[in-house]
Amino acid sequence: MEENVQIENEIENKRKLPEEVKNKIRVNFFVNIICSIVLMLLMLLINTLFRVIDVNKFIIYVKSLSIIEILATVFILEIAYRKDNTKIMFYGLELLVFSIITMYIPYIYTNFGFSIRSIVVFSPLYYIVYYIFKSLL
């Protein structure tokens, strides 16, 4: 009987994650949530700018934002290449996709109706769902 209790305790101890692994999971989750919040705030800023300012100014602002995003992407990918870090590389690729979407936003907002524009308007929700699933995996 006592041996069974010892074996069960050993199994329970082996099942528990070490603190290092727990900390890595927490940091990864926190970084993904921060990325999600930043992208969501950027999209909310773009959506708000579209409603508040003139279309020509909106196009200039969004183009400027997309240039900044592309420069940040190049910077992040360069860091990933120098450190040979695939995790950073994936963050750079995610930012690249986001910046490409940002480049198309002026065209979508000015040339399409509400049905297509609503897909972009609700894109912050897509980013939140993506990063939450990414954090869980």
C-alpha positions, 0 to 999 in steps of 0.5 A: 500500500505504501509503495503505491502511494510512493509510486503515485507521488512519483508519477504526480511529481513527474507530471508537474511542469518545472518552473522554467517551463512554466515561466517560458509559457507565461512569458510567451503568453504575455508577449502574444497578448501584448502583440495582440493588443498593439495590433488591435490598437493600430487597427482601431486607430486606423478605423477611427481615423477613417471616420474622423479625418478627410479621405486624402489625409487618411490615405497619407496617414495609413501609407506612413503607418505602413512604411513604419510597419515595413521598416519595423518588419525589416528590423525584426527580420534582421534581428532574427537572422543575426540571432538565428531565432525562428521565434523572432522570425515568426513575429517578423512574418506576422508583422509583415502580413499585418503591414501588407494588410495595412497597405491595402486598407486605403484602397479597401476603404475608398473603393469598396462598400460596407460589406467588404470594409466590415471585414477590415473593421472587425480585423482586431477581433481576428488578431485577438483570436489568432494570438490567443490560439497561438498562446495556447499552442 
